[in-house]
């Protein structure tokens, strides 16, 4: 929907457009690089061949893993469109495209993507970085929907998050606060204080 939205603004003589991909200081997961690339192309030329740019990026950035990651993106988008799913900011992970069977299908495609680039350290790194989003949803669903918190698995996830040099998960709080909140059974780190504008507490 990025392209038709931007084209509609151009047709209506909009003078400025603000687009956003990820505000974290060291980037994010879930194909943030692809999103940034396509947004940049569209802001430069709203009528460009966006599918061509998307395909070229996927093939260059992910190499032999690209076909499997394409299948993942198509599977996710098709599910959302077919079931008319609309996601709000900071929704709980209960939507149909995040069900356990869908997560299993996503993981299988990521397994195939990782196997395809097993001898390519850089592209394997990129594949596993994007898989973090699926791992996060699994942990979040188990903890917040079923009250199942595997501290060892949670700590392993946050260790991997740091290993990928990523800064935060929650908006308005740092990674350490999010980590502690997860182990304490809270939805978000900001639940430690009464209002999100308050100074972040020392909790470690």
C-alpha positions in Angstrom: 0.0 0.0 0.0 3.0 2.3 0.2 3.0 3.2 -3.5 -0.7 4.0 -4.0 -0.8 6.0 -0.8 2.2 8.2 -1.9 0.8 8.5 -5.4 -2.5 9.7 -4.0 -0.7 12.4 -2.0 1.2 13.5 -5.1 -2.0 13.7 -7.2 -3.5 15.9 -4.4 -0.5 18.3 -4.4 0.8 17.3 -1.0 4.1 19.3 -0.5 5.7 17.1 2.1 5.6 13.4 3.2 6.9 11.9 6.4 7.6 8.2 6.3 8.8 6.0 9.1 10.4 2.6 9.3 12.1 2.0 12.6 13.0 4.6 15.2 15.5 2.5 17.2 19.0 3.8 17.2 20.5 0.7 15.7 17.7 -0.5 13.5 15.1 -3.2 13.9 14.0 -6.6 12.5 11.1 -7.8 10.4 12.6 -6.6 7.1 13.3 -3.1 8.2 16.1 -2.7 5.6 13.7 -3.6 2.8 11.1 -1.2 4.1 13.6 1.6 4.2 14.9 0.9 0.7 11.4 0.9 -0.8 10.3 4.0 1.0 13.4 5.8 -0.3 12.7 4.7 -3.9 9.1 5.8 -3.7 10.0 9.2 -2.2 12.4 9.7 -5.1 9.9 8.5 -7.7 6.4 7.6 -6.7 5.8 6.0 -10.1 8.8 3.8 -10.1 8.7 0.0 -10.8 8.5 -0.9 -7.1 8.2 -4.6 -7.7 11.5 -4.5 -9.7 13.2 -2.6 -6.8 11.8 -5.0 -4.2 12.9 -8.1 -6.2 16.4 -6.7 -6.8 16.8 -5.8 -3.1 15.7 -9.3 -1.9 18.0 -11.1 -4.4 21.1 -8.9 -3.6 20.6 -8.6 0.2 19.5 -12.2 1.0 21.0 -14.1 -1.9 19.9 -17.7 -2.1 17.5 -17.2 0.9 15.4 -14.7 -1.0 12.9 -17.1 -2.6 12.0 -18.5 0.9 11.8 -15.1 2.5 9.5 -14.0 -0.4 7.3 -16.9 0.4 7.2 -15.8 4.0 6.3 -12.2 3.2 3.6 -13.4 0.7 2.2 -15.9 3.2 1.9 -13.3 6.0 0.4 -10.6 3.7 -2.0 -13.0 2.1 -3.3 -14.1 5.5 -3.9 -10.6 6.6 -5.7 -9.6 3.4 -7.8 -12.8 3.2 -8.9 -12.5 6.9 -9.3 -8.7 6.7 -7.0 -8.3 9.7 -6.2 -4.8 11.0 -3.4 -4.3 13.5 -3.2 -1.5 16.0 -0.2 0.1 17.6 1.0 -2.2 20.5 -1.7 -4.8 20.0 -1.5 -8.0 21.8 -0.2 -10.9 19.7 -3.7 -12.5 19.2 -4.4 -11.9 15.6 -4.9 -14.8 13.2 -1.7 -14.2 11.3 0.2 -14.8 14.6 -1.5 -18.1 15.5 0.8 -21.0 16.5 0.2 -22.8 13.2 1.0 -19.7 11.2 4.2 -19.2 13.3 5.1 -22.8 12.5 4.8 -22.1 8.8 6.8 -19.0 9.1 9.6 -20.8 11.0 9.7 -23.6 8.4 10.3 -21.0 5.6 13.0 -19.4 7.7 14.6 -22.8 8.3 14.7 -23.2 4.5 16.1 -19.8 4.0 18.8 -20.4 6.6 19.8 -23.7 5.0 20.0 -22.0 1.6 22.7 -19.6 2.9 24.3 -21.9 5.5 27.7 -21.3 3.9 27.2 -17.5 3.6 27.8 -16.0 7.0 26.6 -12.4 6.2 23.4 -13.5 4.6 22.7 -16.1 7.3 23.1 -13.3 9.8 20.5 -11.3 7.9 18.1 -14.2 7.9 18.4 -14.9 11.6 18.1 -11.3 12.5 14.7 -11.1 10.8 13.7 -14.4 12.5 14.0 -12.6 15.9 10.5 -11.1 15.3 8.9 -14.6 15.2 10.9 -15.7 18.3 9.6 -12.6 20.1 6.0 -13.3 19.2 6.3 -16.9 20.4 7.8 -15.8 23.8 5.2 -13.0 24.2 2.3 -15.3 23.4 3.5 -18.0 25.8 4.1 -15.5 28.7 1.3 -13.0 28.3 -1.5 -15.3 27.0 -0.7 -18.5 28.8 1.4 -17.4 31.8 4.3 -19.6 30.6 7.7 -17.9 31.1 10.8 -19.9 30.4 13.5 -17.7 31.9 16.3 -19.5 30.2 14.7 -19.1 26.8 13.9 -15.4 27.5 17.5 -14.7 28.5 18.7 -16.5 25.4 16.5 -14.4 23.2 17.7 -11.1 24.8 21.3 -12.3 24.5 20.8 -12.9 20.8 19.1 -9.5 20.4 22.1 -7.8 21.9 24.4 -10.0 19.8 22.8 -8.6 16.7 23.6 -5.1 18.0 20.0 -4.1 18.3 19.1 -1.4 20.8 15.5 -1.7 22.0 12.2 -3.5 21.5 9.6 -1.3 23.3 9.1 2.3 22.5 9.9 4.7 25.4 12.1 2.3 27.3 15.5 0.6 27.0 16.2 -3.1 26.3 17.2 -3.8 29.9 13.8 -2.5 31.1 11.9 -4.6 28.5 14.0 -7.7 29.6 13.2 -7.2 33.3 9.5 -6.6 32.5 9.2 -9.8 30.5 10.6 -11.9 33.4 8.2 -10.1 35.8 5.2 -10.9 33.6 4.5 -7.4 32.4 3.3 -6.6 28.8 5.7 -3.6 28.5 8.5 -2.0 30.4 6.6 1.3 30.8 4.3 -0.5 33.2 7.0 0.0 35.9 5.9 3.6 36.3 2.7 5.5 36.4 3.1 7.6 33.2 5.4 7.0 30.3 6.8 10.6 30.5 8.4 9.8 33.9 12.1 9.2 34.1 13.0 5.5 33.5 13.7 3.8 36.9 16.8 1.9 37.8 15.4 -1.7 38.0 18.6 -3.8 37.7 
